[in-house]
Amino acid sequence: MDDLTGFQRDLLYVIAGADQPSGQDVKEEIEQYYSSEINHGRLYPNLDTIVNKELVEKGQLDRRKNYYAITGEGEQAIEKRHEWVSQYVD
């Protein structure tokens, strides 16, 4: 996870905390956190990056919608990151 951007980590956390969210679901959640609009040109390439790193899997809900789900590797990366951060922040 040390090679992810902060935005990619945030996407990973959102996906881990949801049950197979669509890209639009992820977008809405991340926009609330960032308090600004996230365009598709930023969102989907970053989702593709975490899929390509096998931290998230991408599947098809229907013809127009995909879902995203955390993988075991993604869960381990989050846990490892949490342990590291916990050394510095209570």
MMTF fields as JSON, N, C-alpha, C and O atoms, coordinates in Angstrom:
{
  "mmtfVersion": "1.0.0",
  "mmtfProducer": "UNKNOWN",
  "numBonds": 359,
  "numAtoms": 360,
  "numGroups": 90,
  "numChains": 1,
  "numModels": 1,
  "chainsPerModel": [1],
  "groupsPerChain": [90],
  "chainIdList": ["A"],
  "bondAtomList": [4, 2, 8, 6, 12, 10, 16, 14, 20, 18, 24, 22, 28, 26, 32, 30, 36, 34, 40, 38, 44, 42, 48, 46, 52, 50, 56, 54, 60, 58, 64, 62, 68, 66, 72, 70, 76, 74, 80, 78, 84, 82, 88, 86, 92, 90, 96, 94, 100, 98, 104, 102, 108, 106, 112, 110, 116, 114, 120, 118, 124, 122, 128, 126, 132, 130, 136, 134, 140, 138, 144, 142, 148, 146, 152, 150, 156, 154, 160, 158, 164, 162, 168, 166, 172, 170, 176, 174, 180, 178, 184, 182, 188, 186, 192, 190, 196, 194, 200, 198, 204, 202, 208, 206, 212, 210, 216, 214, 220, 218, 224, 222, 228, 226, 232, 230, 236, 234, 240, 238, 244, 242, 248, 246, 252, 250, 256, 254, 260, 258, 264, 262, 268, 266, 272, 270, 276, 274, 280, 278, 284, 282, 288, 286, 292, 290, 296, 294, 300, 298, 304, 302, 308, 306, 312, 310, 316, 314, 320, 318, 324, 322, 328, 326, 332, 330, 336, 334, 340, 338, 344, 342, 348, 346, 352, 350, 356, 354],
  "bondOrderList": [1, 1, 1, 1, 1, 1, 1, 1, 1, 1, 1, 1, 1, 1, 1, 1, 1, 1, 1, 1, 1, 1, 1, 1, 1, 1, 1, 1, 1, 1, 1, 1, 1, 1, 1, 1, 1, 1, 1, 1, 1, 1, 1, 1, 1, 1, 1, 1, 1, 1, 1, 1, 1, 1, 1, 1, 1, 1, 1, 1, 1, 1, 1, 1, 1, 1, 1, 1, 1, 1, 1, 1, 1, 1, 1, 1, 1, 1, 1, 1, 1, 1, 1, 1, 1, 1, 1, 1, 1],
  "groupList": [{"groupName": "MET", "atomNameList": ["N", "CA", "C", "O"], "elementList": ["N", "C", "C", "O"], "formalChargeList": [0, 0, 0, 0], "bondAtomList": [1, 0, 2, 1, 3, 2], "bondOrderList": [1, 1, 2], "singleLetterCode": "M", "chemCompType": "L-PEPTIDE LINKING"}, {"groupName": "ASP", "atomNameList": ["N", "CA", "C", "O"], "elementList": ["N", "C", "C", "O"], "formalChargeList": [0, 0, 0, 0], "bondAtomList": [1, 0, 2, 1, 3, 2], "bondOrderList": [1, 1, 2], "singleLetterCode": "D", "chemCompType": "L-PEPTIDE LINKING"}, {"groupName": "LEU", "atomNameList": ["N", "CA", "C", "O"], "elementList": ["N", "C", "C", "O"], "formalChargeList": [0, 0, 0, 0], "bondAtomList": [1, 0, 2, 1, 3, 2], "bondOrderList": [1, 1, 2], "singleLetterCode": "L", "chemCompType": "L-PEPTIDE LINKING"}, {"groupName": "THR", "atomNameList": ["N", "CA", "C", "O"], "elementList": ["N", "C", "C", "O"], "formalChargeList": [0, 0, 0, 0], "bondAtomList": [1, 0, 2, 1, 3, 2], "bondOrderList": [1, 1, 2], "singleLetterCode": "T", "chemCompType": "L-PEPTIDE LINKING"}, {"groupName": "GLY", "atomNameList": ["N", "CA", "C", "O"], "elementList": ["N", "C", "C", "O"], "formalChargeList": [0, 0, 0, 0], "bondAtomList": [1, 0, 2, 1, 3, 2], "bondOrderList": [1, 1, 2], "singleLetterCode": "G", "chemCompType": "PEPTIDE LINKING"}, {"groupName": "PHE", "atomNameList": ["N", "CA", "C", "O"], "elementList": ["N", "C", "C", "O"], "formalChargeList": [0, 0, 0, 0], "bondAtomList": [1, 0, 2, 1, 3, 2], "bondOrderList": [1, 1, 2], "singleLetterCode": "F", "chemCompType": "L-PEPTIDE LINKING"}, {"groupName": "GLN", "atomNameList": ["N", "CA", "C", "O"], "elementList": ["N", "C", "C", "O"], "formalChargeList": [0, 0, 0, 0], "bondAtomList": [1, 0, 2, 1, 3, 2], "bondOrderList": [1, 1, 2], "singleLetterCode": "Q", "chemCompType": "L-PEPTIDE LINKING"}, {"groupName": "ARG", "atomNameList": ["N", "CA", "C", "O"], "elementList": ["N", "C", "C", "O"], "formalChargeList": [0, 0, 0, 0], "bondAtomList": [1, 0, 2, 1, 3, 2], "bondOrderList": [1, 1, 2], "singleLetterCode": "R", "chemCompType": "L-PEPTIDE LINKING"}, {"groupName": "TYR", "atomNameList": ["N", "CA", "C", "O"], "elementList": ["N", "C", "C", "O"], "formalChargeList": [0, 0, 0, 0], "bondAtomList": [1, 0, 2, 1, 3, 2], "bondOrderList": [1, 1, 2], "singleLetterCode": "Y", "chemCompType": "L-PEPTIDE LINKING"}, {"groupName": "VAL", "atomNameList": ["N", "CA", "C", "O"], "elementList": ["N", "C", "C", "O"], "formalChargeList": [0, 0, 0, 0], "bondAtomList": [1, 0, 2, 1, 3, 2], "bondOrderList": [1, 1, 2], "singleLetterCode": "V", "chemCompType": "L-PEPTIDE LINKING"}, {"groupName": "ILE", "atomNameList": ["N", "CA", "C", "O"], "elementList": ["N", "C", "C", "O"], "formalChargeList": [0, 0, 0, 0], "bondAtomList": [1, 0, 2, 1, 3, 2], "bondOrderList": [1, 1, 2], "singleLetterCode": "I", "chemCompType": "L-PEPTIDE LINKING"}, {"groupName": "ALA", "atomNameList": ["N", "CA", "C", "O"], "elementList": ["N", "C", "C", "O"], "formalChargeList": [0, 0, 0, 0], "bondAtomList": [1, 0, 2, 1, 3, 2], "bondOrderList": [1, 1, 2], "singleLetterCode": "A", "chemCompType": "L-PEPTIDE LINKING"}, {"groupName": "PRO", "atomNameList": ["N", "CA", "C", "O"], "elementList": ["N", "C", "C", "O"], "formalChargeList": [0, 0, 0, 0], "bondAtomList": [1, 0, 2, 1, 3, 2], "bondOrderList": [1, 1, 2], "singleLetterCode": "P", "chemCompType": "L-PEPTIDE LINKING"}, {"groupName": "SER", "atomNameList": ["N", "CA", "C", "O"], "elementList": ["N", "C", "C", "O"], "formalChargeList": [0, 0, 0, 0], "bondAtomList": [1, 0, 2, 1, 3, 2], "bondOrderList": [1, 1, 2], "singleLetterCode": "S", "chemCompType": "L-PEPTIDE LINKING"}, {"groupName": "LYS", "atomNameList": ["N", "CA", "C", "O"], "elementList": ["N", "C", "C", "O"], "formalChargeList": [0, 0, 0, 0], "bondAtomList": [1, 0, 2, 1, 3, 2], "bondOrderList": [1, 1, 2], "singleLetterCode": "K", "chemCompType": "L-PEPTIDE LINKING"}, {"groupName": "GLU", "atomNameList": ["N", "CA", "C", "O"], "elementList": ["N", "C", "C", "O"], "formalChargeList": [0, 0, 0, 0], "bondAtomList": [1, 0, 2, 1, 3, 2], "bondOrderList": [1, 1, 2], "singleLetterCode": "E", "chemCompType": "L-PEPTIDE LINKING"}, {"groupName": "ASN", "atomNameList": ["N", "CA", "C", "O"], "elementList": ["N", "C", "C", "O"], "formalChargeList": [0, 0, 0, 0], "bondAtomList": [1, 0, 2, 1, 3, 2], "bondOrderList": [1, 1, 2], "singleLetterCode": "N", "chemCompType": "L-PEPTIDE LINKING"}, {"groupName": "HIS", "atomNameList": ["N", "CA", "C", "O"], "elementList": ["N", "C", "C", "O"], "formalChargeList": [0, 0, 0, 0], "bondAtomList": [1, 0, 2, 1, 3, 2], "bondOrderList": [1, 1, 2], "singleLetterCode": "H", "chemCompType": "L-PEPTIDE LINKING"}, {"groupName": "TRP", "atomNameList": ["N", "CA", "C", "O"], "elementList": ["N", "C", "C", "O"], "formalChargeList": [0, 0, 0, 0], "bondAtomList": [1, 0, 2, 1, 3, 2], "bondOrderList": [1, 1, 2], "singleLetterCode": "W", "chemCompType": "L-PEPTIDE LINKING"}],
  "groupTypeList": [0, 1, 1, 2, 3, 4, 5, 6, 7, 1, 2, 2, 8, 9, 10, 11, 4, 11, 1, 6, 12, 13, 4, 6, 1, 9, 14, 15, 15, 10, 15, 6, 8, 8, 13, 13, 15, 10, 16, 17, 4, 7, 2, 8, 12, 16, 2, 1, 3, 10, 9, 16, 14, 15, 2, 9, 15, 14, 4, 6, 2, 1, 7, 7, 14, 16, 8, 8, 11, 10, 3, 4, 15, 4, 15, 6, 11, 10, 15, 14, 7, 17, 15, 18, 9, 13, 6, 8, 9, 1],
  "groupIdList": [1, 2, 3, 4, 5, 6, 7, 8, 9, 10, 11, 12, 13, 14, 15, 16, 17, 18, 19, 20, 21, 22, 23, 24, 25, 26, 27, 28, 29, 30, 31, 32, 33, 34, 35, 36, 37, 38, 39, 40, 41, 42, 43, 44, 45, 46, 47, 48, 49, 50, 51, 52, 53, 54, 55, 56, 57, 58, 59, 60, 61, 62, 63, 64, 65, 66, 67, 68, 69, 70, 71, 72, 73, 74, 75, 76, 77, 78, 79, 80, 81, 82, 83, 84, 85, 86, 87, 88, 89, 90],
  "secStructList": [7, 6, 6, 1, 7, 2, 2, 2, 2, 2, 2, 2, 2, 2, 2, 2, 6, 1, 1, 1, 7, 5, 2, 2, 2, 2, 2, 2, 2, 2, 2, 2, 2, 2, 6, 1, 7, 7, 7, 2, 2, 2, 2, 2, 2, 2, 2, 2, 2, 2, 2, 2, 6, 6, 1, 3, 3, 3, 3, 3, 1, 1, 1, 1, 7, 3, 3, 3, 3, 3, 7, 2, 2, 2, 2, 2, 2, 2, 2, 2, 2, 2, 2, 2, 2, 2, 6, 6, 7, 7],
  "xCoordList": [0.816, 0.0, 0.87, 0.377, 2.147, 3.029, 3.24, 3.771, 2.835, 2.97, 1.662, 1.583, 0.648, -0.614, -0.599, 0.078, -1.348, -1.542, -2.545, -3.221, -2.638, -3.629, -5.036, -5.874, -5.304, -6.621, -6.936, -8.057, -5.968, -6.171, -6.406, -7.227, -5.695, -5.936, -7.35, -8.032, -7.786, -9.139, -10.178, -11.171, -9.956, -10.868, -10.897, -11.959, -9.739, -9.633, -10.416, -11.125, -10.293, -11.03, -12.536, -13.29, -12.975, -14.407, -14.934, -15.992, -14.214, -14.644, -14.65, -15.555, -13.651, -13.585, -14.753, -15.185, -15.264, -16.345, -17.738, -18.728, -17.824, -19.125, -19.281, -18.311, -20.495, -20.775, -20.927, -22.003, -19.847, -19.794, -20.402, -21.378, -19.809, -20.345, -20.083, -19.098, -20.964, -20.735, -19.74, -19.444, -19.232, -18.357, -19.046, -18.424, -20.333, -21.091, -21.221, -21.142, -21.421, -21.489, -20.168, -20.154, -19.073, -17.749, -17.563, -17.086, -17.937, -17.818, -18.583, -18.048, -19.811, -20.632, -20.023, -20.008, -19.529, -18.937, -17.654, -17.437, -16.817, -15.536, -15.759, -14.995, -16.799, -17.122, -17.557, -17.27, -18.239, -18.63, -17.394, -17.315, -16.438, -15.22, -14.389, -13.895, -14.239, -13.409, -14.144, -13.53, -15.444, -16.276, -16.116, -16.154, -15.937, -15.849, -16.209, -16.206, -16.519, -16.888, -15.643, -14.611, -15.756, -14.676, -15.129, -16.167, -14.364, -14.786, -14.38, -13.514, -15.025, -14.782, -13.334, -12.781, -12.718, -11.333, -10.343, -9.219, -10.75, -9.91, -10.285, -9.416, -11.575, -12.06, -11.682, -11.023, -12.094, -11.975, -10.541, -10.244, -9.642, -8.252, -7.647, -6.848, -8.032, -7.527, -8.156, -7.486, -9.43, -10.044, -9.346, -9.075, -9.057, -8.36, -6.987, -6.556, -6.307, -4.989, -5.085, -4.293, -6.053, -6.134, -6.673, -6.41, -7.426, -7.834, -6.605, -6.396, -5.794, -4.596, -3.582, -2.812, -3.578, -2.684, -3.282, -2.693, -4.464, -5.161, -5.572, -5.707, -5.769, -6.27, -7.79, -8.419, -8.365, -9.808, -10.134, -9.354, -11.292, -11.761, -12.921, -13.676, -13.04, -14.093, -14.966, -14.466, -16.262, -17.208, -18.323, -18.363, -19.214, -20.293, -21.622, -22.031, -22.3, -23.639, -24.683, -25.591, -24.542, -25.396, -24.612, -23.409, -25.268, -24.556, -23.829, -22.804, -24.34, -23.782, -23.036, -22.302, -23.2, -22.609, -21.64, -21.895, -20.538, -19.587, -19.662, -20.105, -19.23, -19.076, -17.608, -16.822, -17.26, -15.898, -15.959, -16.852, -15.016, -14.981, -13.529, -12.64, -13.313, -11.973, -11.532, -12.345, -10.271, -9.716, -9.024, -8.855, -8.631, -7.86, -6.57, -6.155, -5.939, -4.702, -4.97, -4.157, -6.113, -6.495, -6.725, -6.303, -7.395, -7.628, -6.313, -6.144, -5.376, -4.074, -3.315, -2.65, -3.412, -2.738, -3.306, -2.555, -4.619, -5.25, -4.812, -4.496, -4.794, -4.382, -2.931, -2.607, -2.076, -0.663, -0.501, 0.284, -1.244, -1.194, -1.688, -1.097, -2.773, -3.325, -2.303, -2.149, -1.616, -0.595, 0.525, 1.005, 0.938, 2.005, 1.575, 2.31, 0.376, -0.134, -0.303, -0.036, -0.742, -0.981, 0.277, 0.189, 1.442, 2.702, 2.883, 3.582, 2.256, 2.492, 1.295, 1.439, 0.104, -1.115, -1.963, -2.201, -2.408, -3.28, -4.707, -5.579],
  "yCoordList": [-1.18, 0.0, 1.258, 2.357, 1.098, 2.256, 2.916, 4.024, 2.254, 2.847, 3.458, 3.87, 3.516, 4.143, 5.618, 6.033, 6.401, 7.795, 7.836, 6.844, 8.965, 9.132, 8.932, 8.337, 9.426, 9.273, 7.795, 7.354, 7.039, 5.61, 4.874, 3.958, 5.261, 4.651, 4.96, 4.091, 6.193, 6.557, 5.736, 5.305, 5.519, 4.678, 3.261, 2.653, 2.755, 1.403, 1.306, 0.326, 2.31, 2.313, 2.364, 1.661, 3.187, 3.281, 1.932, 1.486, 1.293, -0.003, -1.057, -1.889, -1.025, -2.002, -1.849, -2.824, -0.632, -0.372, -0.527, -0.26, -0.951, -1.089, -2.509, -3.262, -2.855, -4.173, -4.062, -3.753, -4.315, -4.283, -3.007, -3.062, -1.849, -0.599, -0.461, -0.986, 0.243, 0.59, 1.749, 2.354, 2.051, 3.201, 4.476, 5.338, 4.602, 5.785, 5.868, 6.956, 4.726, 4.705, 5.183, 5.974, 4.696, 5.096, 6.592, 7.3, 7.063, 8.486, 9.352, 10.342, 8.992, 9.771, 9.808, 10.852, 8.679, 8.601, 9.429, 10.152, 9.323, 10.037, 11.543, 12.344, 11.927, 13.35, 13.954, 15.12, 13.18, 13.669, 13.952, 14.971, 13.042, 13.202, 14.385, 15.183, 14.491, 15.541, 16.879, 17.905, 16.863, 18.067, 18.774, 20.002, 17.985, 18.531, 17.45, 16.259, 17.893, 16.951, 16.239, 16.864, 14.944, 14.124, 13.722, 13.079, 14.094, 13.767, 12.337, 11.73, 11.832, 10.456, 10.247, 9.163, 11.277, 11.182, 10.999, 10.547, 11.345, 11.106, 9.799, 9.033, 9.551, 8.397, 7.061, 6.232, 6.86, 5.529, 5.085, 3.904, 5.959, 5.5, 5.075, 4.141, 5.765, 5.388, 4.092, 3.293, 3.875, 2.582, 1.472, 0.402, 1.719, 0.722, 0.393, -0.759, 1.383, 1.144, 0.173, -0.763, 0.392, -0.515, -1.89, -2.879, -1.952, -3.255, -3.966, -5.15, -3.248, -3.843, -4.304, -5.231, -3.662, -4.07, -5.205, -5.649, -5.67, -6.798, -6.549, -7.483, -5.272, -4.917, -4.904, -5.013, -4.768, -4.704, -5.532, -5.581, -6.185, -6.863, -6.08, -5.42, -6.168, -5.456, -6.491, -7.397, -6.351, -7.26, -6.459, -5.233, -7.15, -6.479, -6.697, -7.833, -5.585, -5.66, -5.833, -6.656, -5.063, -5.157, -4.587, -4.353, -4.364, -3.9, -2.579, -2.335, -1.732, -0.396, -0.172, 0.809, -1.046, -0.829, -1.939, -3.126, -1.51, -2.436, -2.316, -1.299, -3.353, -3.279, -3.459, -3.96, -3.043, -3.179, -3.871, -3.598, -4.759, -5.489, -5.647, -5.894, -5.503, -5.647, -7.101, -8.011, -7.322, -8.673, -8.982, -8.098, -10.216, -10.579, -9.788, -9.351, -9.606, -8.824, -7.367, -6.741, -6.84, -5.479, -5.349, -4.373, -6.335, -6.327, -6.37, -5.665, -7.205, -7.295, -5.98, -5.571, -5.317, -4.032, -2.986, -2.196, -2.976, -2.034, -2.328, -1.411, -3.593, -3.976, -3.577, -3.041, -3.844, -3.49, -1.976, -1.502, -1.219, 0.249, 0.733, 1.631, 0.133, 0.508, 0.267, 1.104, -0.861, -1.164, -0.131, 0.314, 0.248, 1.234, 2.586, 3.213, 3.039, 4.331, 4.33, 5.338, 3.218, 3.12, 3.338, 3.699, 3.126, 3.38, 4.868, 5.239, 5.7, 7.141, 7.939, 9.051, 7.348, 8.043, 7.134, 5.977, 7.641, 6.846, 6.947, 6.343],
  "zCoordList": [0.0, 0.0, 0.0, -0.253, 0.28, 0.345, -1.014, -1.086, -2.082, -3.413, -3.926, -5.084, -3.077, -3.456, -3.095, -2.154, -3.847, -3.468, -2.314, -2.039, -1.654, -0.596, -1.121, -0.444, -2.324, -2.932, -3.168, -2.915, -3.643, -3.88, -2.57, -2.515, -1.512, -0.196, 0.277, 0.82, 0.072, 0.483, -0.27, 0.315, -1.555, -2.337, -1.766, -1.639, -1.429, -0.861, 0.447, 0.672, 1.308, 2.571, 2.344, 3.017, 1.406, 1.107, 0.627, 1.07, -0.26, -0.795, 0.307, 0.365, 1.176, 2.272, 3.232, 3.848, 3.363, 4.303, 3.72, 4.4, 2.48, 1.819, 1.28, 1.191, 0.93, 0.377, -1.134, -1.646, -1.824, -3.289, -3.879, -4.628, -3.527, -4.054, -5.55, -6.069, -6.226, -7.626, -7.663, -6.633, -8.841, -8.991, -8.546, -7.926, -8.86, -8.466, -6.946, -6.377, -6.286, -4.821, -4.216, -3.273, -4.766, -4.281, -4.498, -3.611, -5.666, -6.011, -5.015, -4.518, -4.725, -3.8, -2.403, -1.752, -1.955, -0.616, -0.538, 0.435, -1.546, -1.521, -1.684, -1.146, -2.422, -2.567, -1.235, -0.961, -0.417, 0.913, 1.758, 2.444, 1.697, 2.489, 1.99, 2.787, 0.683, 0.094, -0.02, -0.311, 0.207, 0.101, -1.238, -1.316, -2.283, -3.635, -4.638, -4.327, -5.849, -6.898, -7.426, -7.67, -7.592, -8.159, -9.554, -9.709, -10.563, -11.928, -12.3, -11.67, -13.326, -13.773, -14.196, -14.01, -14.764, -15.211, -14.08, -14.301, -12.876, -11.706, -11.027, -10.611, -10.918, -10.167, -10.805, -10.177, -12.035, -12.629, -12.916, -12.736, -13.35, -13.479, -12.137, -12.079, -11.064, -9.745, -9.246, -8.592, -9.545, -9.227, -10.011, -9.465, -11.275, -12.091, -11.508, -11.554, -10.968, -10.37, -9.199, -9.103, -8.306, -7.155, -7.549, -6.866, -8.649, -9.19, -9.76, -9.496, -10.538, -11.146, -10.115, -10.368, -8.957, -7.866, -7.042, -6.056, -7.459, -6.845, -5.395, -4.604, -5.062, -3.739, -3.723, -2.671, -4.915, -5.115, -6.341, -7.291, -6.319, -7.521, -8.104, -7.39, -9.399, -10.121, -10.805, -11.472, -10.636, -11.269, -11.909, -11.803, -12.564, -13.273, -12.57, -12.332, -12.236, -11.655, -12.752, -12.64, -13.787, -14.972, -16.146, -16.03, -17.257, -18.456, -18.257, -18.894, -17.391, -17.245, -15.948, -15.828, -14.977, -13.653, -13.27, -13.478, -12.712, -12.118, -10.603, -10.07, -9.926, -8.479, -8.144, -8.948, -6.948, -6.457, -5.1, -4.298, -4.846, -3.581, -3.141, -3.956, -1.866, -1.311, -1.433, -1.27, -1.714, -1.772, -0.449, 0.391, -0.271, 0.915, 0.984, 2.057, -0.159, -0.214, 0.185, 0.866, -0.247, 0.125, 1.617, 2.236, 2.193, 3.645, 4.41, 5.404, 3.941, 4.594, 4.495, 5.447, 3.346, 3.158, 4.112, 4.685, 4.284, 5.212, 6.642, 7.4, 7.007, 8.357, 8.622, 9.681, 7.658, 7.801, 7.934, 8.755, 7.127, 7.196, 8.557, 9.156, 9.038, 10.338, 11.458, 12.347, 11.415, 12.425, 12.378, 13.421, 11.187, 11.035, 11.582, 12.345, 11.193, 11.653, 13.166, 13.82, 13.724, 15.166, 15.991, 17.164, 15.4, 16.111, 16.41, 17.353, 15.611, 15.688, 16.188, 16.694, 16.037, 16.404, 17.289, 16.942, 18.406, 19.281, 18.859, 19.483]
}
